Amino acid sequence: MFLGHCDVVPGGSGWDGDAPFVSRVADGRVYGRGACDMKGGMAAALAAIHAVRSAGVELVNDVCFASVTEEETGGMGTLALVHRGYRPELGIVIPEPTSLTVAPLCRGILWGEITIPGKAGHIELEQPDWRDGGAVDAIAYGRRLLDAIDEMNAAWAKDPVKNHEYLPLPGQMTVAEIHAGTYPSAWAESFTIRFDIQYLPAELDEHGGGGVVRTQVAEMLARFVGDDPWLTAHPPVLTWLVDADCGETPVTEPVVTVPLDVMRTLGLPAVLQGVTCHTDMGLPIKAGVPTVTFGPGQLSVAHQPNEYLDLDEYRRAIEVIALMVVRMCTAASDG
């Protein structure tokens, strides 16, 4: 089965030429929101299936194509597909952009937020102790929290459990948003961050989610509070927003070995490398289906203005996928 998501992130601003949702071909590339992530990969899979059928190749195994939604915010489309019982025996290929590397691994992600309470007061006046009615600067506490996160990330970077041989980066807690204050002359009455955390299959909890990592963050926050009188009386609030799980397929599975062999046959680099972000791999892997991510496009240009797909790489992806279908779904592979 080839499984792709047809939803995209918002178009955003800063595009050259036409609007994000009007495709533009220039300099050997197609530009537009979703060209790379991941309509290009879906089109490559469809073109490859069409090529095999047009060539009259007799298949003894079925080939399926699945288009789902909602991958960008959690993966409910793939959850619905798995829930309805789709279990292809040989495996699933997710043609997300991997620059034609074969990815048997994807990381899970956790999204959450932490809010530190403060107490508003006139910023230009000397303030008494908060127990005597004085103000409390939430931003000052926020700076300390960011330092605590940096310290935890430094420890995580050295932790073997946070690293994987197929990934260039360790799991980290990355702050993406900061919200604080309401007025220039008032102490901030709250400080809120929203963050993204990446985790690996070795860190899955007994329910198959990111509970182990959630506990690590809660423990970091407890150390941050310590015996501080204000924070002890007014503890920070930790809220979890998303837990999108990870997955790993053994590299001995045909869904991994066949595309690598096809790449060698075509004279292309045969590279194993995990996906540093989240894809829909985790759900079918949990259901017992070997799954890899493989497709055209540079993931680094996804979600950006002027997102594009290199058309030469797109054509190479079609060749690889077509030969993969032939080798996995015909009675003989020597023709």
Secondary structure, DSSP 8 states (H G I E B T S, - for coil): -EEEE-------S--SSS-TTS-EEETTEEESTTIIIIIHHHHHHHHHHHHHHHTT---SS---EEEE--GGGT-HHHHHHHHTT---SS-EEE----TT-BB-EE-EEEEEEEEEE-B--BTTS----GGGT--B-HHHHHHHHHHHHHHHHHHHHT-GGG--TT-SS---EEEEEEEE-S-TTB--SEEEEEEEEEE-GGG--TTSSSHHHHHHHHHHHHHHHTT-HHHHHS--EEEEEEEE--EE--TTSHHHHHHHHHHHHTT----B--BSS--TTHHHHHTT--EEE--SS-GGGTTSTT-EEEHHHHHHHHHHHHHHHHHHHSS-S--
